């Protein structure tokens, strides 16, 4: 695919060029797949619609819970979970079954470029939807400006990197695109209910909340929350400098989980169907 593009233009192939070529091809396939589009775009929006009522019920038993901030935070997390993790897992499985991944490895693209190039449409769509929810929700609900935008960016990068690694790892245990909904379910449930998206950690019993903070996807999401609101719900909000102290445990735990997810993806990812 990328070799043909290079020979047609006569220009030397670059990493950026190969990623864009792979991304364009994957975007074309995504647009043609109505099921994938529904899962990536419509399903997260439907779930977001039910999130506010869930948070209202939790607020009745937890005075002081900021429903508006948790609604926007949870919505952003849900979009990234479905659009990036789930959709990318299905994409890896689909391209593997079609022998696309195997053929791409015979060209100029490196393994990491193939994985990232396949994820370009999902990453782009996920970031776009998250930005629309974040900006639109903040303006509509009159939320405060982020306390530490740099920390938010770190959390976002860590979240996306973890999603990609988990998607590659999950695809190794997924035989068909249709079964992706089953194999990704454990991770999706952990993200929704253990990472503070549907159920804020501060409404949980303290021991359960401490366990949830150690789950694979929780630290990255919590970095986004601390960068935005100055707290992860376990203490009073703080300013720019204080947010780094509050984020330090999440940064360490999230980096460890990212390393383990990458190791698992490298160890178990399959480039062609098992014979």
N, C-alpha and C positions, 0 to 999 in steps of 0.2 A: 504493500500500500504506500508506505513512505518512500520506498525505493523508486517506484514509478513516478511519484511527484518530483523527486529530485532529478531524475534523468530528463523529465520533460522541461524543466526550467533551466537545467545546466548549472544551477547554483549549488554550492556545498550544503549538505544537510546539517541542520542545527537541532539542538535539543528543543528549543522553542518551536521550531518549525514542525518537528515530529509530533510534539504534544498537540499542536493546533490541528494537524492533519488527523491524528487519531481522535481528537475531540470532535471535529466536524463529522467524521464518519459515525461516531457513537451517537451524536446528537440526531443525525438523520434516522438512525435505527430507533432511538427513543421516541421521536415524533411519530413514527409509524406504528408504534406499539401502544394501543389505546389502554391496555391494562396497566402497563408501566406508567403511563401518563396519569391515569386515574389515581394510582397508588402514590405517585410523587406529588401531585398537586391537589386533588380533590379530598382524598382521605385525611391528610393533616388538617385541612380547613374544617372538615366535619368534626374532628376530634377537638379542635380548638373551641368550636362552638359549645361543646359540652363542658369544657374546662372551667368556665366562669361559674356555672352552677355548682360544680364540685367544690370550688374554692369558697363559695358562699356558705355552703354547709359546714366546711371546716372552720370558717371564721366564727361561726356561732359558738363553737366550743373553745376557740382560741382568740380571746380578745386582743386587739392590736395587730392582728394579721393584716398586712397590706395586700388586699386582693388585687388591686390594679397592677402593682409591680410584679407580683407572682404570676398574674395572667400573661403579661408580656414575656416575662422570663420563661415560663413554662411553654408558651406558644413557640418561641424561638427554638427551644430545645426539641420540641416535638417535630418541628419542621426539619431540623438537621437530622434527627433520628430516622425519619421516614425517607426523606429525599436523598440523603447521603448514604446512611448505613444500609437500609433495606434495599433501596433501588440499586445501589452499587453491588451488593451481594448477588442480586438477580442478574445484573449485567455481566459479572464475571462468570457466573454459571452458564448463561446463555452463550457468551462468546467462546467459552471452553467447549461446549457441546457442538458448536458450529465449526470447531477447529480454527477459529480466527486467532486465538491466542498462540496456538502452535505455529501457524504460518507467520505471524508477526515476529516471532523469535528468530526466524531465518533471515530477517531483514536487518536494517541498521539500528532499529530502536532497541534500547537496552530494556532489561526486565522492568526496572522501576519506571521507565518512560511509558511502557505499555500499560502498567497498572494505573499510573497517574493519568495517562491519556484517555483510558477508558472511563475514568472518573470525572473528566472535565465537565461534561454536561450536568452530572448530578451535583458536583461542587458548585458550579455556576448558578444552577437553579436554586439550590439550597441557600446559598449566600444572598441571592436576590430576594427570595421570599423572606428570609430572616431579617434582611435590611428593611423591607417594606413593613413587616410586622413591628420591628423595633422602632423605626421612625414614626410610622403612622400611629402605633399604640402609644408611644410617648407623647406625641402631640395631642392626640385625642383624649388621653387620660391625664395630661398635664404632669407627667412624671419629671423628676429632677434630672438634670444633665448628668452623664456618667461621672463618677468620682475619679476614676482612673482609666481613661481610654486605652492607655498602653497595656494595662493589665487585662482589660477586656480583649484586646487583640491577641495577647499571649494565650488566654483561655480559648479563644476561637480557633487559633492555630492548633493548639493541643487537642481540642475537640475534633476538628476535622482529621487530623493525623490519626487519632485513635479510631475514628469511624472507618477510615480507609483500611487500617490494619485489621480491624475486627471484621470488616466486610470480606477481605481476602481470606482471613482465617475461617470464617463461616462458610464461604463458598467451597472450601475443601471437604466439608461434611454435607454438602447439598448436591444431590444427583441431578435434579431437574429444576427449571425455573419455577414450576408449579409448586414444588416442595419448599421453596425458599420461605414461604410464609410460616412453615412449621419450624424449620431449623433456626430461623432468626428470632422466633418468638421468645426464647429465654432472655436474650440480650435486650430485646425490645421491652420486655416487662421490667427488667432491671433498670433500664433508662427511665421508663415512665414512672414507676412506683418507688424505685430505690435511689434515684438521683435528684429527687426533689422537684420533679416536673409536675406530676399530678398531685402528689402529696408532699407539701413542704416539710423539710426535715424538722423544723421547729414544732410541728404539731405531733410528731412521733414521740414515743417514750424515749428518754435520753439514751438508754443502752442500745435500742434499735437504731436511733439516729447515728450513734457512733459507729455502728457496724456499716450502715449505709454510706457513710463518708469514706469508707475504705473500698467500696465497690469500684469496678474498673472505670465506669463512665462518670461517676459522681464528681471527682476532683476537677476535671476539665470544665464541667458545667458550673461548678461552684466558683471557679476563677472568673467566669463571665459575670456571675452574680455579684461577687465582691468588687470587681472592677466597676460595675454599674452602680451598685447601691451602697458600697462601702462596708458590707457585712454579708455573712453567709447565713444569718439568722440565729447564730449562737451567741452573739454579742451585740452591743449597741453599734450603730453605724459610725464609721470613722472617716477621716479625710484621705488625701492622696498618699501621704507617707504611711499612715496607719494601715491602709489597705494592703500594703506589701506584707506587713507582719501577719495580718489576717489570712493572706493568701499563701504564705510560705508552706504550711502543711499540705495544702491541696496541690501546690506546684510539685512538691517532692513526690507525693503519692501518685499524682497523675503521670509524672515522668517515668516512674517505675512501671506503672501499668502499660504505658505506651511502649516501653522497651520489651515487656513480656508479650504484648500483642504483635509487635514486629517480629520477634523471635518465632512466635507461633505461626505467623503468616509465611515467613521464609521456610520454616520447617515443613509445613503441611500443605501449602498452596500447590495445586495441580494445574498444569498448563494444558492438559489434554484429558479426554475422558478415560476413566479406568477401564481397561479391557477385561 
